[in-house]
Amino acid sequence: MSNRIEQIREKLTVALSPVSLEIEDESHLHAGHAGARGGGGHYSVHIVSTAFEGKTPLARHRQVYDALDDMMQKEIHALSIKASTP
């Protein structure tokens, strides 16, 4: 498992205390893409957390982006998010 996945897992766990968290590296699907050439990875996240209760899908995505803020600048080029409540 990649170091980036562990970093993503740690940041999301600290920020959102998920009940369930699945992270998949999909970078291999984007070989040759501009973001891939720049070193940024493509990831898919499925996170279930009580922190999302009462929040719109957009607000849930913002919570995930806020938790990963520094990584979104370089390490993560694209992020697919499925954020739900238990």
Residue frames relative to the residue before (quaternion, step in Angstrom):
aa qw qx qy qz dx dy dz
M 1.0000 0.0000 0.0000 0.0000 0.00 0.00 0.00
S 0.4861 -0.7074 0.4330 0.2752 3.54 -0.87 0.91
N 0.6226 -0.5464 0.4268 0.3629 3.51 -1.29 0.54
R 0.6240 0.5447 -0.3445 0.4418 3.61 1.03 -0.74
I 0.6318 0.5214 -0.3421 0.4603 3.58 0.97 -0.80
E 0.6497 0.5051 -0.3176 0.4710 3.60 0.97 -0.79
Q 0.6332 0.5172 -0.3288 0.4727 3.61 1.02 -0.74
I 0.6414 0.5109 -0.3168 0.4766 3.58 0.95 -0.88
R 0.6513 0.5251 -0.3092 0.4522 3.58 0.90 -0.97
E 0.6746 0.5012 -0.2991 0.4520 3.59 0.87 -0.94
K 0.6807 0.4944 -0.2978 0.4512 3.60 0.84 -0.94
L 0.6865 0.4695 -0.2884 0.4744 3.60 0.92 -0.88
T 0.6264 0.5334 -0.3391 0.4561 3.60 1.05 -0.69
V 0.6695 0.4927 -0.2984 0.4690 3.58 0.91 -0.90
A 0.7409 0.4465 -0.2375 0.4419 3.58 0.84 -0.98
L 0.8469 0.2218 -0.0582 0.4798 3.58 0.89 -0.91
S 0.2745 -0.8039 0.4889 0.1981 3.62 1.28 0.01
P 0.0297 0.8604 -0.5085 0.0159 3.60 0.68 1.01
V 0.4664 -0.6295 0.5511 0.2872 3.51 -1.27 0.63
S 0.7753 0.0248 0.0208 0.6308 3.54 1.15 -0.77
L 0.0369 0.7959 -0.6018 0.0543 3.57 -1.03 0.81
E 0.0074 0.7770 -0.6277 0.0471 3.55 -0.72 1.14
I 0.0392 -0.7886 0.6134 -0.0174 3.56 -0.85 1.03
E 0.0479 -0.8036 0.5933 -0.0037 3.54 -0.84 1.01
D 0.3287 -0.7174 0.5824 0.1953 3.56 -0.96 0.94
E 0.0658 -0.8156 0.5748 -0.0065 3.57 -0.54 1.21
S 0.2766 0.8100 -0.4817 0.1882 3.58 1.27 0.32
H 0.6276 0.5642 -0.3402 0.4148 3.58 1.00 -0.78
L 0.6235 0.5471 -0.3346 0.4473 3.58 1.18 -0.46
H 0.7439 0.3900 -0.1846 0.5103 3.56 1.28 -0.39
A 0.2117 0.7976 -0.5353 0.1800 3.59 1.15 0.54
G 0.7877 0.2859 -0.2340 0.4929 3.54 -0.92 0.94
H 0.5122 0.6297 -0.4128 0.4132 3.58 1.28 -0.23
A 0.6433 -0.5617 0.3559 0.3795 3.60 -1.05 0.72
G 0.6784 0.4889 -0.2957 0.4619 3.59 0.90 -0.88
A 0.6330 0.5253 -0.3290 0.4637 3.57 1.05 -0.74
R 0.6388 0.5206 -0.3275 0.4621 3.59 1.00 -0.78
G 0.6819 0.4903 -0.2837 0.4627 3.59 1.09 -0.68
G 0.6129 -0.5919 0.3329 0.4039 3.59 1.27 0.01
G 0.5697 0.5976 -0.3876 0.4100 3.58 1.24 -0.17
G 0.3486 -0.7596 0.5171 0.1846 3.55 -0.99 0.85
H 0.3657 -0.6769 0.5927 0.2384 3.51 -1.39 0.30
Y 0.0063 0.8249 -0.5613 0.0662 3.57 -0.66 1.13
S 0.2202 -0.7278 0.6345 0.1385 3.50 -1.30 0.55
V 0.0743 -0.8020 0.5927 -0.0001 3.58 -0.85 1.02
H 0.0398 -0.7376 0.6731 0.0358 3.55 -1.00 0.89
I 0.0388 0.8185 -0.5642 0.1009 3.55 -0.41 1.28
V 0.1264 -0.7621 0.6333 0.0456 3.54 -1.01 0.95
S 0.1757 0.7989 -0.5497 0.1695 3.58 -0.61 1.12
T 0.5035 -0.6307 0.4970 0.3188 3.56 -1.13 0.67
A 0.5262 0.6432 -0.4021 0.3844 3.61 1.25 -0.35
F 0.6638 0.5144 -0.2980 0.4538 3.59 1.23 -0.41
E 0.4317 0.7244 -0.4553 0.2856 3.60 1.24 -0.19
G 0.8332 0.1785 -0.1633 0.4973 3.55 -0.91 0.99
K 0.6052 0.5625 -0.3537 0.4384 3.59 1.26 0.06
T 0.4966 -0.6244 0.5118 0.3187 3.56 -1.18 0.62
P 0.6600 -0.4930 0.3629 0.4355 3.61 -1.18 0.33
L 0.6406 0.5230 -0.3307 0.4546 3.61 0.97 -0.79
A 0.6565 0.5025 -0.3103 0.4692 3.61 0.94 -0.85
R 0.6249 0.5333 -0.3347 0.4616 3.60 1.05 -0.75
H 0.6553 0.5035 -0.3081 0.4714 3.58 0.96 -0.88
R 0.6280 0.5318 -0.3342 0.4594 3.59 1.02 -0.77
Q 0.6228 0.5349 -0.3433 0.4562 3.59 1.02 -0.75
V 0.6530 0.4986 -0.3089 0.4791 3.59 0.98 -0.84
Y 0.6670 0.4953 -0.3025 0.4672 3.60 0.87 -0.93
D 0.6353 0.5276 -0.3314 0.4562 3.60 0.99 -0.79
A 0.6556 0.5178 -0.3088 0.4546 3.59 0.99 -0.84
L 0.7584 0.3585 -0.1788 0.5142 3.58 1.10 -0.72
D 0.1930 0.8638 -0.4592 0.0754 3.56 1.34 0.12
D 0.7343 0.4230 -0.2656 0.4596 3.61 0.59 -1.05
M 0.6498 0.5123 -0.3211 0.4605 3.61 1.08 -0.63
M 0.6108 0.5706 -0.3496 0.4232 3.59 1.13 -0.60
Q 0.5930 0.5943 -0.3587 0.4080 3.58 1.21 -0.36
K 0.8369 0.0855 -0.0146 0.5405 3.60 1.05 -0.69
E 0.7425 0.4530 -0.2508 0.4250 3.60 0.66 -1.07
I 0.7625 0.2781 -0.1529 0.5638 3.58 1.11 -0.72
H 0.2063 -0.7810 0.5804 0.1035 3.56 -0.69 1.12
A 0.8020 0.0197 0.0261 0.5964 3.57 0.99 -0.86
L 0.0535 -0.7999 0.5976 -0.0129 3.54 -1.02 0.87
S 0.1643 -0.7534 0.6325 0.0738 3.54 -0.79 1.10
I 0.0923 -0.8335 0.5448 -0.0050 3.59 -0.65 1.13
K 0.0120 -0.7141 0.6994 0.0285 3.51 -1.12 0.85
A 0.0168 0.8153 -0.5730 0.0812 3.57 -0.37 1.28
S 0.0972 0.8137 -0.5627 0.1087 3.56 -0.63 1.12
T 0.4811 -0.6397 0.5131 0.3100 3.55 -1.35 0.18
P 0.6245 -0.5538 0.3880 0.3908 3.59 -1.20 0.46
